Amino acid sequence: MGQAIRQAGIKVAMVCVPASVAQIVTNQLVEAGIKAILNYATISLSVPAGVRLQYLDPSIGLQRMTYYLD
């Protein structure tokens, strides 16, 4: 994964994995050169300075969507 990310020049990634492996995946992404991460995992992640981290809770989005259903 890291080599493909570096070769493609990718700088933004989404973490959509179980919480038990989210930090491991995040570490791999950072090592590959990712500078911004959108985290869907239900865990707080640790990233070095210079890496932007944003959390998104998909359950809130689902609640908003179901509000408009009949």
Order of alpha helices (4+ residues) and beta strands (2+ residues): alpha-beta-alpha-beta-beta-alpha
